[in-house]
Amino acid sequence: MLSANAIARWVRITPRKMRLVADMVRGRPIEDAVNILTYSDKRASEPIEKAVRSAYHNLTSLDGLSKLNPAEAFIKEIFVDEGATWKRWRPRAMGRAYRILKRTSHVTVVVATNIDPEKGKKAKAKKS
């Protein structure tokens, strides 16, 4: 099984909101995942779609997979980690200041295929 990955770092959306969208496409074929993300009305779907497309193109750039069909590749792994948090201040009554936390996310997408590029056919998946 061949795989490739892509990482989108410092995305200015909270990880909790990003995980909702990542859960929608986990384990799906690339073709289905891109369609879901394209027509989703969540703001987090755009950076996740970019990461999925990038991981797919990284997979097709491997030797022997240049003509890989998007239906033959699937999202093996997708997860969202918390990035750095920007701290800002908002003035409040009586001279006080309240803290505003602007959270960022790191999205990692791993795309895989069962096709063996040397033989040109599907390889058997090992059960473990």
Buried (B, 14 or more C-beta within 10 A) or exposed (E): EBBBBBEBEEBEBBBEBBBEBBEBBBEBBBBBBBBBBEEBEBEBBBBBBBBBBBBBEBBBEBEEBEEBEBEBBBBBBBBBBEBEEEEEEEEEEEEEEEEEEEBBBBBBBBBBBBBBBEEEEEBEEEEE
